[in-house]
Amino acid sequence: MTLGPGVRSAGYKREDGLVADAILGVDIGGSGIKGAPVDLVKGDFAADRVRVPTPQPADVKSVIKATSEVVSKFDDVRRVGVTFPGVVVNGVVRTAANMHHSWIGAPAAELFSAELGKPVVVLNDADAAGIAEVTYGVGRGRPGTLLMLTFGTGIGSALFLDGKLVPNTELGHLELDGHDAEDRASDRARSDENLGWAAWAERVETYLKHLELLLRPDLFVIGGGVSKKSENYLPHIRIATPIVPATLLNSAGIIGAAIVANNAVEVLTPLRHSPAL
């Protein structure tokens, strides 16, 4: 496993001179597990991110071990928020389309907490990314229906009404051309089928039009790995709903996980920061 450069202590000094206990966000993806402490005042990393490859197969034991390796690179971590690519209800994994089947029914929050020796909150990865965008990014203060979609190994979705999350929507598994939408329009499908940006954008447009028909959102926010390459595909997409790239790009999952862990039990003292979810 290779670790990112420049890892620093998770305890950090804020601009006001106070030392804050860092809350660590960890984002589990199909190809990598990434973690960093988050400054919840700024909505940004408080230290350099650490990344390790996602084990293959991505079974419970292997992923927990890899996550522990990430967390061990930071000191003074009091609480951890972990994202998972599937439905998570009260800390228990209910679906795991892009992970090993051993995750289904696994009490993830309890397992991670036991391994790390710290309180852990576990939530859907796209929900975490959406929470970060609504709190600090392009979705902040946006009324109406906002749908964030993360395009990566699969397609994640986070649905908000007036800033309030409707959890675990998993709209990447809607049927598109007789297949799961993510099998046709994810970034992995683009790569596996060697699609050009225009050809891939055509599939994404078809998918978005289907979502328009079902949900009539006021705004689409595109996140995940492709969000930083939006100039390559957004000009090819023609839909009625406004569509914008995510502001926090691929950092959103880590930041959102930390927000939720912070809201579970606040540990930033004396400054309190409670974004409304």
N, C-alpha and C positions, 0 to 999 in steps of 0.2 A: 504494500500500500504506500502510495506517495503522499506526502503531506505538503500543504501550501507553505510558502515562505513567510517569514516575519511574524510568527505567532507570538502574541503578547498575553499578559495576564488579563483575565476577564474582569477583574476589578479595575475600574477606570476613574479618572478624575474629570469631573465636568468643568465647564467653563466658569461656573460660579465657585470653583475651588473645593466643592464637596466631593467626597469619594462615594460612588454609588456601587452597590452590589449588582453585578451584571446578571442579566437574565440571558441565557443562551437559547438561541433558536437553531434547530436542526431540521434540514429539509431532506427527506429521503426520496430519491428519484430512481428511475429505472436504470440509470447508468452511474449515478454518483450520489454519495451522502455528504452533504455540506453543512457546516456549522460555523456560527460566529456569535459572540456576545453583541447585544443590541443596545444602543443608547436610545431609550424611548422618548427622550426629550427631542432629539433631532430626527428620529426615525431612520437611523443609519447604523452601520456596523461600528462597534466600539473598538474593534481589533480586527486584524486580517482574518479572512475566512480560511478554514481548513476543509479540504476535500479528500475523500478516499473513494475508490471505486465501489459501487454496489456489488456485493458478492454474488456469484452465480453458481448454483441457484440461490435466489434471494429468500431463503427460508428464515424462520423466526430466529433461530440461534445465531446464524451467521450475520444477519443484519443487526441484531442487538450488539453483537461483539464489535462490528465495524463502527456502529454509532458510539459505543463506549470508547473506541480509539479516538474518535473525533473529540468527544467531550473531555477526555483526559489531557488534551493539549492546552486546556485553559484552567487557570487557577481561580479560586474564590467564586465559583459558580454556585448560586443558591438554588435556582430553579431552572427547569429546562422545558421548552416547548418543542414538540416533535411533530412534523407533518408526515402523513402517510398517503400514498396514492391509492385510495379506496375509501369506502364508506366507513366512518368511525362513529360509533354511538356510545356515549358515556365511557370512552376510553377502550372500547372493545371493537376490534376490526370485524366488519361484516362482509366486505367484498375486497378482492385483491386481484384484479384482472391482469395487472402487469407485474405481480409479485408471486412468490411461491404459495401454493394452496394451503400450506401449514399456517398461514396468517389468518385464515377464515375462522372466526370465533376466538381468536387469541386475545386475552386481556392485555392489550399492548401497554397501556399506561402503568399497570401494575408490574409488568415484566421489565419495562425500561427503568422504572423507579427502583426496583430491586437490584438491577444490575448497576445502575449509576449511583445508588445511595442518596438520591435527591428526589424531591417532588417533581413529577413529570406530568405534563398535559399533552395528549395526543389528539390531533384533529386531521381532517382531510386536507391534502396539500393545496388544492385550488382554493378552498375556503380560506386557508391561511394567507395565500397570496392576495385574495380579494380583500380581506380585512386590512392588510397593509396598504393597498391602493386606496381604499375608502378612508383610511385614517390619515395617511400622509401624502397620497399620490393624486392621480388624475381624477379619482372618484370622490375626493374630499368635498363635502358640502353639496354633492349632486343629488337633487330630488328625483323622485320617480323610480323607474325600474332600470337597474344597471346590471348587465351580465358580463362578468369577466370570464374569458376563456384562455386556458393555458395550453399552448401547443408544444408538445415535447414527445416523449415516448408514447404517450396517449394524448387525450384531450380532457383536461379538467375544466370544471365549471364552478363558478361562484355567483349566486343570484342574490341581489340586494333590492329591497324596496325601501326607499327613503332612508338609505344607510343601514338598514337592518338586514342581517344575513338570514337567508333560507338555507339551512345547512344540507350538505350531502346530496346535491342535485344530480351529479354524475351524468350530465347531458352529453358527454362524449360517447355514450353508449346508445344514443338514438340511432334508429336505422337510417342509413344513407346508401342508396343504390343497392339495397339488399345486404348490406354489411353494417357492422358497427361503424359509426361515423369516424371513430379514431383509426380504424383500419384503412380508411380511405383518405382522411384529411389531416392526420397528425403529422408532425414534423418527421417522425420515424418513417411513415409511409412515403413522404417526399424523398427521404434519403434512400430507403430500400428500393424504391421504384425509379430512382434517378430522375425525378421529375424536375423540370425547370420551374422557375418561380411563377411564371404565368400559368403553366399547366396546373401547378399546385393551387394557385389562387383561385382557379376556376372551381376546383373541388371545395375549397373553403367557402367560396361564394354560395354554392349550392347548399352547403350546410347552414350557413348563416341565414339564408332565405327561409329555410325550414324552421329555424329558431324564431325568426320574425313572425312567421305564420302562427306559431304556437304561443309566443309570449309577448309580442309587441313591445320589446324593450325600448327605452329611451336612449340607451347608449351601450355599445359593445366596447369592451376594453380587452385588448389582445396582449397576453402575457406569455410566460415561458421563454424558452431559449430563442425563439424566433422574434421576440419583441424587439431585440436590438437590431434586427435586419428589416424593419418594417418598410423601408423605402423600396425593397425588392418586390413586395407583393401587394401592399395596400393600394397602390395606384391601379392595380388590375381588378380590384373588387368593386362591384357596382351594386349597392344595396340602398334601401331607403333610410335605414337607421345610421346615425353617425357612428363611426368606428375610429378608435384611437389606440395607439400603442400604450402599454403600461409605462408609468413613470419610473417605477422601481426596478424594472427589467427583471433579471433573474434573481434579484436579492429579495423579492417580495415574500417568498415562502418562509425564509428564515426570520424576517422582520415580523411577519404575521404570527408565526409560532411564538415569538417572544412576547408580542402584545397579549396573546391569550393566556400565556403563562403568568404574565404580570397581573392581568385582571383576576386570575384565580385567587392569588394572594399577593397583594402589592408589597414590594420590598424596597422600592426607591424611597429613601427617607433623607431629609424631611419633605422633599418635593413629591407631590402625588400626581400621577399622570394616568387617567382612566379614559381612553378613547371609547366612545359609545359604539357598541357593536350592534 
